[in-house]
């Protein structure tokens, strides 16, 4: 009996897994989708237990990947908000599918 030949993992899948497989990344996408524009401290309150350093790193990674948009407002003190980009809004369906799967499991 022979094994089926294995296909290499597509580059797009590997990039998505690398980005979204990091701890807290999907939770940040979920929080952004639920709340719209979100500030750093609002993420900390919603995602209980996330270290500030980790949150800052994930926000920067998701922004660099084009999932989040960062908006800086010229106020005193400066205000920064994050919201999902167009690409990030498409990820909402992935989060919803995972939520439905977890609810049925």
N, C-alpha and C positions, 0 to 999 in steps of 0.2 A: 504494500500500500504506500502510495506516494503522498507527500505533503503538497498542498497548494503553494505555488510560488508566492513569496511575500513581496509586496510592493513597498518601495521606500515611502516614508512619511512625507507628504507634500510640504513644501517650504511654508506655504500660507498657514497650514495647520500647526506647524512647529512654532511659528512666530506667535500665533494666537495663544497657544498653550503656554509659551514662555511668558507672555504678558499677563494673561488672565489666570494662570496657574499660581501666581504669587499670592501669598497670604494677604487677605483683605482686599484684593483688587476687585473681585466681583461684588463684595459688600459695598465698596465705594461707588461702583456703577449703580447698584441698587439704590443707595441713599440719594444719589444725584437724580435718578429717575423719579423717585418718590417726592423729593422736595423741590426740584427745579434747581435754582441757584442756591448753593450752599457755601457757607463760610467754614474756615478751619475748625473753629470751636464747635460748630454745629455737627461736623463730622465726628469730632471726639465724643460728643454727647450721644449721638446715634449709634456709633460703633464702640460700645463700651469695651474697654480693655485694650484698644489699639494704642501703642506707644506713640507719642508725638513725632518722634524721629521716623518711625515706620510710616506714619500717615503722610508726613512731608515727602518721603521718598516715593511712596505710591502715587501721590498726587502729581509729582514731577514726572514720573514714568508714564502715567496715563495722559498727561498733557503732551509729552514728547511724542507719544504714539498717536496723537490726534483724537483720543477718546474724550478728553475734557478740554474745555476752553477756560482760561484763567483771565479774569477781568479785574483790573486794579482801578479803584475809584480814588480820585484826587480829593480826599477829605482829610481832616485832622481828627484822629489818627487815620492813616491810610486804611482803606477797606479793600479786601480781596475776596472775590466770590468765584466759585467754580460751577460750571454747568456742562452738561453733556453736549458734545458737538453732534453734527449730523451722523457721523460714524458711531459715536457713543450711543445715540438714540436707537440705532439699529441693534445694538447689543442688548437693549432692554428685552427683546424677544428671547434671547438666550437665557437671561436671568429669570424671566417668567416661565420658560420651559423647565429650568432646573428647579424652580419653586414648585411647580406642578408635579414634577417627578418625586421630589422629597415628600410632598404631601400624600402621595399615593403609595409610597414605599412603606 
